[in-house]
Amino acid sequence: MKGSDVTRLVIATRGSALALWQAEHTKARLLAVAPDLTVDFNVITTSGDKILDVPLAKVGGKGLFVKEIEQALIDRTGDVAVHSMKDVPAELAPGLELVAVSTRETPWDALCARAPVTVDTLPKGAVVGTSSMRRQCQLLARRPDLQIKMLRGNVPTRIRKLDEGEFDAIVLAAAGLTRLGMADRITQLLTLELSIPAVAQGVLAFECRAGDTAVIELVRRAIHDPEEHRRVTAERAFLARMGGSCQTPLAAHAMSIDGDNLRVVAMCGMPDGSRMLHAELIGRTHEAEHLGITLAEDLIKQGANEILAATR
């Protein structure tokens, strides 16, 4: 059966503003290649959406945003799940597979504040909101005087907490702000030298039941970016070899140098910024998975496992 034979498709998604944007974007891409397709949404409230008063690292990590969405695929109340790729664990539920990735939106972290400040010009002892150990350790490595305070909730909620004065600044993914039309709230993009982003930050992932050939073919035709997939492959291979998640103090980012080579950079650090390990590698694009694994082994030789053991 060909993708063109699919007449109705259900997208399983979270209900946050950003997740619904992602679902609508996916629907538009699907209809662009299959105009007669009927696309419906199954909006699911995940455990990660319900538990807002403790850090994700203490309650199961960002997989909490994924498992109920995966269950909808298993139960056949959804045909394709749309995730922020950085939330997707290295291992998927049995019977499911990642079938496509999107082109990456701006990958960087973003500082948002009520005044036009940067990380370097924030007042001494400023309170900065983030729930990410990765962001925390890189901020404190540069500005040990900052006070890091837990920040949870969807993007509009986090911005509201900033505006209400709970924080002097907050750090979010620039991709989410851009997709929600809130890029004007960014006071500084934290590019590579300031904050290596999370694995696959800015990329959307599409998950289907293994064997749903017609649906998989349709999704791939509508939205898959093969070059981005190679970059993400390197980053996720690094994460899998490290045995980490997006709630461990790890970061990796792959960039295409030309059509045949990738530059991959990675970081592992103590949450208080007191110890930071970095590694970088350039290699052939077709060896993306090997590059990610080799980069992880470099950090492990430097002592990354000691840091990860101390933070788990």
N, C-alpha and C positions, 0 to 999 in steps of 0.2 A: 504494500500500500504506500502511495506517495503522500508527501506533505499536503499536496493539493486536495487529497481526499478527506482531510479533516474539516468538519463543518462547524464544530463547536469546541471551544477550549476554555477551561477554567484556570485562572491564575490564582494561586494561593499566595497570600501576602499578609504582612502585618498591617495594622490600621493607622500607623503614624503618618503624619503629613509627608515625610520623606518616602516611606514605603509605598504610599498611595501614588506619589509622583512616579516612582519606579514602575509600579504596575501600569499606570496610564501610558508611560513612555513605551513599555513593552507592548501594550495593546496597539498603540499607534504603529509601531514597527511591524507587528504581525499583520495588521490590516493593510499596510503598504504593499505587502507581497501576496496577501490573500484577502481581497476586498469583500468577499462574500462570507468570510468567517464570522461566527458569533463568538464574542469574547466576554466572559463573565468573571467576576471576582469572588473569591471566598476569603473574606477578611477575618483574620485570626488574631486573638490577643494571646501573646506568648508569655511564658514565665518571666522572661527578661523585661517585658512591659509591665508586669505586675509588681515585681520586686524592685523597689526604687530607693530603699532606705539603707542598703548595704552595698559595698563594692562588688562588682560582678565577679572578681577573682575569688571571692569568698563563697559564692553560691553556684559556681559551675561555669563561669566564664561566658563568652558570647555565644556558645552553643545553645544557651537558653533562648536566644532569638530564633533558633533554627529548628529545634526538635519538633515542636508542634506543627510547624509548616511542613516538615518532612512527613509527619504522620498523616496529614491531609493527602499527600501523594499516595502513601501506602493504602489509605482507606478509599482512594479513588474519589475523594471530594475535591480534588484539584489535579490538574494535568501538568502544570509547570509551576515551579516555585521561583520567585525572584528574590534574591538576597543581595545585600552588600557583601561582596566577596570577602572583605576583611572579617566578616562575622562567621564565615563558614569554617567549621573545624576541618582538620586534615582528613579525618575519617567520616564518611557519610553513613547513613542508615543502610542496612543491607537491602539490595534490590533497587537502589537509587544511584544515579550518576549525574555529575556535572556535564552538561552537554554543550554549553556555549558560554562565552564571556563577552562583555561589551567593550567598546572602545573606552579608554580611561578618561574620566574627567580629571580636572586639576588634582594631582596626587598629594599636595602638601597639606600640612596642618596650618591652621589659621588662628592668629591671636585676635580676639574681639574685646574691645574695651569701650568705655563711654567717652574716652578722650583719645586723641590721635597719638598713642604711645606705641613703643616697640618693646620687645623683651628687654632690651638694654636700657630703655628709658623709663621703665616702670619704677614707681617710688620704692625706696628701700622697704623691705618687709611687706610688699603688696600681696594681697590674697588672690591667688589664681585658682580657678576651678577646672578640674579634670578628674575623671575616674580611671585614667589610663596610666599604668606604671611606666609604659614606654614614653609617654609625653612627660610624665613627672620627672623621670631620671634625667632626661635631656635638658629640661628647663633648669633643674637644680644644679646640673653640672656647669651650666653657664652662669646661673644666678642663685648661689646657695642661700641667699637671704630671703628668697621668696617663701611665702606660706602657701602650701598646696592644700586645697580643700576639696572633698569629694563632690563631684557634680554628676548627677544622673538626670534622666528624663529625655524626651525628644528634643529636637533642635529648637522649636519655638519656646518650649519650657525653659531650656537653658539660657536662651537670650533674655527671656523675661526675668529670670533670677539675676542676671547681670544688670539689667536696667533697674531692678528694685534695690540695687546696692549691696547684694549679698556677696559679691565678688568685685575686685578691682579690674579683673580681666578673666576671660575664660579661653580655653583652647578647644577648637572643634575641627573637624575635617572640612577643608575648603570645598570639597566636592558637594557635600550636603547643603552647605550654604548657597552655593552656586545653583544647584538644582532647584532650590526652593525660592530663588529670586532674592536672596538675602546677602549677596556678595558685598553689598555696600556696608555691611556690618564689620567687614574684615579691616582691621587696622594694620596688620602685618601678615604677609605670607611667610611661614617658617620654612624656607627652602632647605636644601640638603645639608648645608653647613650648620644649620640651627637645629633641625629635627628631622631625622630620617623617618619617613612615614611607615605606617603599619603595612604588613604584607598585603598586597592587592588593594590598597586604599584607592578609592575612586573608581573601582571596577565593579560592575554588576555581574552576578553569577546566576545561571539558569539551570535548575535541577529538574530532572524528569525521572519517571520510572524506566529502569533499564528494559529495553525491548519494545518500548512504545515508539517504534520506528517512524511512523508517520508524523507524530508530534515532534520528535527529535529533529527530523529533517526540516520541518517547518520553522522551528525555533532557530536552528542554525542558519537557515537561509535568510531569516529576517534580521538577525542581530549579531551573529558570531564574528569576532575580529581575530583572525589567525595570528597576526603579529602580536597582539596584546596577550593572546593565550600563551605564547612562548615566554614573554616576560613574566607573566603570572606563574608559569610553570617553574621558573627558576626561583621565584620568591617563595612559593609554597613548598618546594623541595627543601629549601633552607629551613623553613618552619617545621616541617615534618621531621627532619634530621635532628633538629634541636629539641624535639618533643615539646614544643611550646604552643601557645595560643596567643590571641591578640590581647590577653590580659596578663601576659608575662612581659618582662622588660626587654623585649626583642624587637628589632626593626630590620627590614630589608627592602631594597628598592632596585629594580632592574631598569636600565635604559638602553635603547638601541643606539649604538655608535654609528653604524651604517647598516646596510642590508644583511650583513653576515656576522656581526659581532654584538655582544651584549656587555655592558659594564654593570656589575652588581655590587652594591655596597650594603654593609650590614653592621648592626650594633647590638651589644648586650650590655646592660648596666644595672648597678644597684639602684633601687628606688630613690635613695637619697642623693644620687649623683656622685657618690664618693669614689666609685670605680666604674670606668667606662672602657669597654673593649670595642675596637673597630676592625673591620676587615674589608677588603676590596679585591675584585677579580674581574678580569676581562677575558672573554672566551667566545667561542663560536656559538651562534644562535641555535644551531641544531643540537647543541649539547647543553641546553638550558637546565635540564634536571640535574645533570652532573655538576654544573656550575654552582647551583644552589647547595648541593650536598657538600661540595668541596669548601665552599665558603663557611658552612656550618662547622666543618671539621677544623678549619682554621681558628674559629672562635673557641671551640672546645679545647684546642691545644693551648689557647691563651688563658683558659680557666673559666669559661662560660658556665660549665656545669656547676661550679661552686656557687656562682651567682644565682643560677636558677634554683638550686637546692635551697638556698637561703631565703628565696622569695616565695616558695610554694607552701 
